[in-house]
Structures are given as structure tokens and as C-alpha cells.
């Protein structure tokens, strides 16, 4: 099945549903596509109008709705309430998972993230800054905060700028990263729900104000995909303070790409689903390791 990310940011539009088709009307032009093909709908233009049937149909088909603020930065996300016919049973396993199980899962996620960061630095600059070796030192639960140690080496090296600091409230490169992470969060959140897990119950993140703690945990090893798109764009184009359409396109094209997994071309949606299902099996006790493909 084709999976699409639709981003409405530059022009007004009216969205409605007819015979399980998403109808997109912009001026005199009208287009349609099957609702089941819409994996994520991102809306930032203030004059985009959508009917209740659009949101309901998107949720029924396992899609994600992402609302953006006046800066065109994602400000909210809607996920399906039920994503699997055994959701209650799987939720019980998730809630009942022991602390050692959660800590081992977090160890694997952090290790994969730091290793991926190292590989990206090596690919871009010919030097992993010791991150690949550092990844091997992650212990259960990451008590030594290897993730933080890696970040202090990673961010200045990624953009070849010793002064660069990751700041979620800043513009430019930081805003660029924020946008990519928000879309990635939607993709991973969709996979988590489809696996019958609840996105609020994390293995590491436990913010009472965060409804997507588990999605934030599971997306960690995938973040370097966004970083790669941003770094490559920044190396050849001017990064504007506010998000531009070419900047968004650069991230979305990367996230919609195909990735080699065991010799097969897979979408990011497939890969995230594999990871989420493996986490569900870890909670059930039927396996000990997560499926974390090398992207």
C-alpha cells in the first residue's frame, strides 16, 4: 500500500471525504486519493478547512493528524484511539512490564541512537568522534547518561559549528530539526498504536504532560534520519530562520524514502512498525531484543 505524508502549508484548501476518498479542493482544482493511503496529514495554513469526516476517516485508517501553529511548527498530534484487536491484552503486558525489562529496552534504544549518530558523522565528515565506541558502553537504563555524553560531541560536529546548541525554542537549524522530529514522531506514534501499545506509557520518558512518551522513546534511533536531511540541506542551501517549503520538502523526501532492511526495500513506516511490534513482544516476554534495523 502507498503511504503518503500530505503537508498543507502554502495554500488554502478544503478537505472532505467522499466514498472513502480524501477530496482536496484548492481553488477550482479538485483532486482525490484513497484515505487509506494517507499516513500523515500536516496542516499549517490558517485557511485550510476540513470536515469531521476527514479526521474520523483518517483515524479509522490508522493515519495521523498533525496541527501546526502560526510559525508552521507542529503544535499537536492526533492518533487513532484503538490500533489493534488485542489492544487490551497488549496494554496489560505493557503496563505490567518490569523495571529491568524497561531499562534493557532503553539501553538498546540509546545504543542504537548513539551508534547511528556516529555513523552519520563518519559519513558526513569522516570522523565519528568516538560515538560508535561510546555506544558500546551503554548499560541497562543508561545510568551513566551516555546519551547526553554523545550529544555534547555530536551536535557541534554535525554542523561543523562548535557554537551550535540544540534549542527547541530557537529558529533556523533548530526549527528545521523540530519539524522533522514532529513528523517522525507521528510516524512512530502510528506504529506504536498499530502494535497495540499505548503511546503515553514510555520505557524511559515519564513526563506527566507528554501524551506520547513511548513514541518519544521508540523514535530515538530514527532521529539521525532527520539530522542527515537537515545537515545535507544546510551544507548546500541557506537555512532560513522560519521554515520554508524547500526545507520541509527536504525532510519529507528523506522520511518517505526506501531503506534496505535484510536486502529488502522498506518504507520508514514498515521499519517503525517492525520496531514497535518487537517492543510489544519484549513486553510479552516472547523476545529479549528489539528489532532496530541499520538505516
Secondary structure, DSSP 8 states (H G I E B T S, - for coil): ---EEEEE-SS-EEEEEETTEEEEEETTEEEEEEGGGEEEEEE--TTEEE-HHHHHHHHHTT-EEEEE-TTS-EEEEE--S---TTHHHHHHHHHH--HHHHHHHHHHHHHHHHHHHHHHHHHHHS--TTHHHHHTT--TT-TT-HHHHHHHHHHHHHTT-TT----TT--THHHHHHHHHHHHHHHHHHHHHHTT--TTS-SS---TT-TTHHHHHHTGGGHHHHHHHHHHHHHHS---SS--HHHHHHHHHHHTSEEEETTEEEEHHHHHHHHHHHHHHHHHTS-SS------
